Amino acid sequence: MTSDPLSYLFGLEQFGIKFGLEKTSALVDRLDHPERAFQSVHIAGTNGKGSVTAMVEAALRAAGHRAARYTSPHLIDLTERFVIDGRAVATDVLVAVVADLRTVIEGLLRDGTLQDQPTFFEVTTAAAFEIFRRAGAEVGVIEVGLGGRLDATNVVRPAVTAITSIAFDHERYLGSTLDQIATEKAGIIKPGVPVVVGALAPEAARAIETVARERGAELIRASDGARVVRLEPDATHDTRYDAPSGTVVRLVTPVRDYGEVAIGLPGVHQIDNALVAVRLLETLHEQGIAVPPEAIVAGLARPSWPGRLDRRRLKDGREVLLDAAHNPAGAAALASYLHELPGPPPPLVFAAMGDKDIGGMLRVLLPAVSRIVLTRASSRRSADPTDLARLARAIAPDVPAVVEPSAAAAIAAAWCVSPRIVVAGSIFLLGDVMKEIG
């Protein structure tokens, strides 16, 4: 058995994904409930939950709160999941907390409270709560890992919850209809706790409304009574590769008129996410956690959320656009962004997990790119790139499709075609590419 705490933690990945709150509940109970040491905001959704988490956390910091953020997965380093005051936790702090957690887990196994080892995500979730408690966090913004009802994060007692969107993803775990998926995500709704919801299909909206009504939770539809008008970019704005980023809107909610507001995360789809974040922050303010309007505006303008329409420029002038699109809805948002770019369509470097709706992603992405380079991400779940190429050619025969054995070879091949490339399909692939480009 390894003595290194992080090796122990990563070793738990062998147990895969297991739904249920029993083990996480046992862990936080033995730790004397670190998740109750701070106020929390709990955010679920198929897409957009990470962006909303980033905006809300940035606004809380702008309001002067000691805010923390827990998200998953990470791109390069595990510490990215645990952010306090806008900075990832120090490795030695994480190591110390995991070591203590391991001792707690061994005790729970000895006395029979746990019958077997918890999963990687269950332990990282408990670690997040303990890290935030030790850091003296005032508010924790907690992103759901998968689903909601049985996700390890669902042991929190939030001041406000939010469900950003409902689309098809992880059907193996969440169900094969939007109604079933929405019901699972609505599991984060707590009795008497307000829930803010984004734009939803009717069947998803009905499912969430039913749960909210049963639990006596006020349901706040982000768009109700709101007016959002996207303003045309100023004529002096740089219209090169990054043209659609930095969206500016005129924003009015039932609470106040914010005037012209800049949304720092690029892509038109971020307008909906920003509206959810604003209504959530307004609700949080009503719950006694002060977030003045200037802090809300700052949070929308300056969130930190790498890997989401994230443009990186190398010293030699080459560019890569990294996007975490890993399901059809996310791919559609990326494709919409690419269609807005001036100039010829860029080449796409693509890898995906084998359990994803890869065909659904490729059908919307291929019309927006000049060619596709298929590769394998550094995950055992990654699909065979040869199979991906065969599927891509069947969907869009006119789009050249080539296979490369690694992320490094794939981005090199794409850069041979154009100095501006796109990487998408898997968060694991983004991490691989970010390591390559430094």
N, C-alpha and C positions, 0 to 999 in steps of 0.2 A: 504493500500500500504506500503510495507516494506521501511524502511529508510536506510537499509544497502545496499551500492552500489553493492556488489558482489551478494547478494541475489536477488536484482533487475536484475542483469545481467543474472544469471542462470534462473531466471523466464522467460526470453525471449526464453528459449529453447522450451517452449510450442508452439511457432510459427513455429517450424520445419525448413526445408530447403526451401528457396524461392530464385529462380534464378532472377537475374536482378541487374543492377548497380545504379538504381535511388536513392535508399535510402542511399547507401554508398556514392554516389556522393554528395547528399544533405548534409550529415554529414561532409565530408571533406571540402566541399565548405564553410559551416558555420564556420568551424574551421580554415579557411584561409589556407587550403591545407597543412597539415603537411607532407603528402607524398612527397611533392616537396622540403622539407628541406634537403634532403639527396639524393645521387645517389642510384639507386636501380637495383637489378637483380631479374628477375621474372622467376620462375621455375615451370613447369607443368609436368605431366606424370602419368601414371597409377601406376607404381612402380618405385622406385629409386629416386623420386624427393626429398624426405627427406634426403636420403644419400648424394645426390649431394649438397643440401642446406648446410648440415653440413660440407662437405669438402670445399666448396667455402668460407663459413664463417670463417672456421679455417685458410684457406690460407690468407684471407684478414687481419685477426688479426696478422698472422705471418709477413705480409708485413708492419705492423705498422699502419693500418687503425683502426679507432674506428668503428667496424663493429657490426651490429645488425642482428638478425635472427627472423623471424616470421614463426612458423610452427603450424600444428594442426593434430590431437587432442593432448591433453596432456595425460600423463600416470597417474600421481597422483595429481598434483597441477596445477591450471590454469596458474600460473606464468611461468611454463615451456615453454609456447608458445612464450614468449617475452624474448629473450636473448640478452644481450648487453655485449660486451667484454668477451664473454664466460660464463657469469653468468646470471641466471634467474633474472628478475626484482624483486625488493623488493615488498612485498605485500602492504605496505603502499603507494608506488608509484602507483601501479595498482589501488588501491581503490580510490586514489585522482583523477586519470584520469577518471575512470568510473563515479565517482560522477559528474565531470564536464561535461562529455558526456551526462549524464542523464538530466542535466539542458539544454544542447543544444537541446536534443531530445524533451523535453517538449516545448521549444520555437518553434521548427519546427512543432510540432503538433498543437500548438495554432494558428500559422499564416497560417496553411493549406499547408505548403510545404510538410509535410508528412501527409498522410491520416490515417495511423495506425502505430503501433510500428514496428521498425526494428527487425530483427532476432538477435539471440545470436551471430552468426558468423559475421554479418554485424557490430555489435557494437564492438566485439573483434578486428576486422580488423581495424576499425577507431581508437580504443584504441592503437593498436600497433603503428600506424603511429604517434600518438600524444606522446606516450611514447618515441619513438625513437627521435622525434624532441626535446623533453625536455632534453633528455640525450646527445644531441649533436652528434648523430650518423653521420658518414660520408658516410657509405654505408649500405643499408639494403638489406639483402637477403631474398626474400619473396617467400614462398612456396604457390602455389595455393591450395585452400581448396578442391574444387570439379570442375572438368571440366577445364574451363578457360575463355571462351568467356563471360559468365554471372556470373563468380565468383566474390565475393566482392573485392578480391585483384586486380582485373583488372582495377582499377582506377589509378594505378601507371603509371609513364612514365619512363620505365626502360632504362638503357644503353645497356643491353643485355638481351635476353630471352633464355630459353632452354626448350626443350621437351624431357624428358629422355626416355620414352617408351610408347607404346600404347598396351593395352590389355583389355579384357572384365572385366568391373566392373562398378557398378552404372548405368546399362543399362536403368533403369527407368528414369534417368535424362539425360543421354548422348547419348542414341541411342543403337540400337541392332546390328550394324555392326562396324567393325574397321574403316571404312571410316567415319561414322557418329561421332564416338568417337574422332577420330583424328581431324575432323573439329571443334568440340567443343573446344578441347585443343589448336588448332591452333589459337583460338580467342585471345590468349595473344600476338600474333605477331603484332607489331606496325610498321607503315610506316617508312621505312628507318632504322629500328633497327635490328641489326644482331640476328639471332636465331640459336642456336646450337641444333642439334638433335642427339639422340642416335640410336641404332639399331632398325629398324622398319620393320614391314611386308610391302610388296609392296603396298597394298591398302592404308595403313596408311601413308606411305611415299608420295604417290601421292597426297593425300588430303592436307598434310602439305605443299608440294611443291607448290601446286596451290595457297594457301593462301599467302605464302611468295612472290610468283611472283606477285600476284595482289597488294600487299602492298609495293612492292619495297624493301623488306627486304632480305639482304644477308642470304642465307641458308648455314650453315656450318655443314656438316655431320661429326660427331666426328671421324669416322673411316677412312675418306678419307685421304690418304697420311700418315696415322699413322701405326706404327708397334708396337704391344704389344706381348711380349713373356713371358709367365708365367714360372718362374724359379723354379726348384725343391727345396723343403725345404732342408736346411742344415742338414747333418746327425746328428748333435748335437741338433737339434730342439726337443723340448718336444713333443712327439707323443701321448700324452694322449688325453683327451676329446677335447682339444682346437686345435688339430693338424692343421685343414685347415685355422685357422685364421692367420692374419699377412702375407697375400699373398705378394710375391715379384715378380715384373715384370721388364723386360727390356722395356723401353718406349721411342719411338721416334715419334715425331709429325712433321708436315710440318714446325713448328717454330723452334724446337730444339731437340737435343738428351739429354734426362734426365738421361740416364744410368740406373742403378738399383734403383728402387723406391719401397718402402714399402707402402702397402695399409692397413691402420689400421683397417678398418671395415672388419670383417671376411666374408668369402663366395666368391666363384669364381665369382658369379654374380656382385660383387663389382668392378671387373675389368672394365666392360662396364660403370658403373657409374663414376668410376675414370676418364676414358677417356673423358666423357662428361664434368666433372668438370674441367679438364685440358684445354680443348679447350675453355670452357667458360671463364676461367681465362685469357688465352692468348688473347682472344677477348677483354676482359675487359681492359687488359693492353694496347691494341691498341686504346681503347677509351679514354685513358688518366688517368685511375685509375691504378697506378703502382703496379704490382704484379710480383716481380722478380722470377726467377726459383726456388731459394732456399725456397721461401715462398710457392710456389705451392707444392713442395715436402713435406714440413712440414705439409701443409693442408691435404694432402692425408694420411700422416702417423699418424696424431693425431687429427682426428675429434672426437667430442663428440656427440653420437647419441644413447641414451639408448633404449633398447627394440628391437634391430635389431641384431639377432644372438648374444645376450648379455648373457654371461655366468656369473652366480653369484654362489659363493661358500659360504656355511654357515660355522659357526665355527666348527660344528661337522663333516665337510667333505662332507656333501651332496651337490649336485650341481643341478642347474636348468638352462636350456638354454631357454631364453625368445626371441621369435621372433614375429614381428608384421604381419606375413603373414595373410592376410585377404581376399585374392582372389586367384584364381587358379594359376596365374603367380607367385605370392609371395610364395604360398605353394610349387610350383615346385622348386623354388630357395632353400627353406628350405629343401625339400626332397633331393635335390642334395647334400647339405651340410651334411645331416645326413648319406647318403650313403658313404661319404668319411671318416666318423668317424671310428676309430678302435674299436674293441670289439663288443658285442652284441647290437642290436638295442635298443634304449631306449623306455620307455613308454611315451605316449603323453597325456597331459591334453589339452582338446579342448573345446572351446565354439565359437559360431559364431552368427552374426546378422541374423535375419530371412530373410532379403532381399538379402543375398549373395548367390553366387553359391556354396553352401555347398558341394554338390555332387562332383563338380569339384575339390574342395580342398581335400576332403577325398580320392578321387581316386589316387591322387599323394602322399599323406602323408601316408596312411595306409601301403603301401609296405615298408616304411622306418622305421616303429616302431614295437615294440613287442606287445603292447596293447594300447587301447585308453580309457581314462577316460573322459566321457562327463559331462559337467556341464553348469551352467548358469552364464553369466557375469552380472555385475551390470549396466545393461541398459535395459530399457523397450522393446528395439528392439531385445533383445537376444532370440534366438530360444530355444524351449523346448528341454532339453537334452534327454528326452525319445525319441523324434522324431529323434534326431541326432543319438542316439544309434541304432535305428531301421534301419536308412539309412546306418550307418557304417557296421552293420552286413550283410546287403544286398550286399554291395560293396565288403567286404572282410570277409567272414564267418570264416576264420581261425584266424583272429585277435580278441582276446577277447575284448569285449566292455562292460564297466560298467558305471553306472550313479551315480553321487554324487551331493548333493543339493547345494553345495557352492564351491567356489574356494579353501577355506581352506581344506575342506574335500577331494576335488579332488587331490590336491598336496600331501596330506597325504597318500591317497590310492596309488598314483603313487610311492611315496617313499617307500612304503611297498614292492614294486616289485623290485626297483632298486634305488641305491643312486644317480643316474644320470637321470634326467627327462627333458622333453621338454614341453613348454607351448606355444600354438599358436592358431590362428583362429580369434582372436579379440584383438584389442588394449585395449578395456575396460577390458578384462580378464587379460592382462598383468598388468594393473594398479592395479587390485584386488590382484594379486599374489605378486606384489612388496610391497604392503601395508602389506601383511601377513608376508613376510620374512624380512621386515624392510630394 
